[in-house]
Amino acid sequence: MLKMDNVKRAVAAILIIGGVLSSLAGCGGTEDIKETFNKSDNVIELEASVSEAYGDAKAIVTIISDDGFYATAENLNELFAKRDLKCTVAGAISIVEPELDSWKSLLQQGNIDLVSHSYNHIRMEDGREIAQDVDALRHEIVDADKWYEETFGNEQIVFVCPENQMCEIGYKILEENSFYAVRRGHRGFNSLSPQEGTEDGCWFNLMVQGIQDEGVDLSVRNGWIDTAVSDSVWLIEMWHNVMPEDDGGYQTLLISDAEEHLDYVKKKSDDNDIWVATFDEAVKYIREKQNVNVMAYIDGDELHVYAELTNDEMSYDTFCQPLTVHIDLPDGISVGDGAEDAKTAEGQVVITVVPGVEQIINITGV
């Protein structure tokens, strides 16, 4: 996972604006900010809200390729790197581990996020023998989680079910082991703010569109993007193998077909109609949005903004996905010169805020 000093560097790289001072605030920092917010005579409280999707995009699009075959990962890496996009691979350890060194090298390029798809890719629906075997279920879910965290260093917060199946005991194990989202295989779109639960479209049963389902061609795939934009929803596309020719695998997508669809995805991303996010990024953003208190106030000639996580189980180390925040400004107030990443329009300033990191922006017109 990202340690807090790494968060500082990440924030410095993407959030520093002229006249902005960023200081890291842990638990003690939160209390200091609250004290200033509540007691200073000079403080002017401002209304603040978090955008439904990062960058004020109208929809979120996440592409997940199941299983973890390395040849497909190489093809995905090239396809997404060429378009400056990112995707997720859900890998079963039994498939990923034989090519582990190659995987580590590939992931360093930053185009693919690798998440758990269980240890041995075993179906886990009720009615199967494993559904009553707690030890076997823990191995497939929890031991896989530990392997990914120890191997790659990032906290695992999502799970993609093998063959899209999960049983009642398996769900209990997921709930007890700090998972925040589970993707299954029911067809459909997800809300930009899913509810808790295991019903279709809820956090533990996120829905997908199958890239190679019967009757699905380029017009249908691109239509998913259009629907996501028009309805302001979260589209998760379920891919499997991506190869130059059909390899006989489940729903193998040809590279040529992937390119045509991704060109449309890229266009909509460039237009800011969609935010193309990895599974991890999308889950973090939405979970943060659902569990955050944004404090914004003017103190003298400074605008202070701080996003406090309200769920004690969500750590700032892990939940450090930048949020897009809108702040209402009093009449005549504007951000200082050189605040390049802060956008002002219609009496608002729009800035990017990482939970746990205070933003201090110079303002004029006080």
Disulfide bonds with the S-S distance in Angstrom:
none
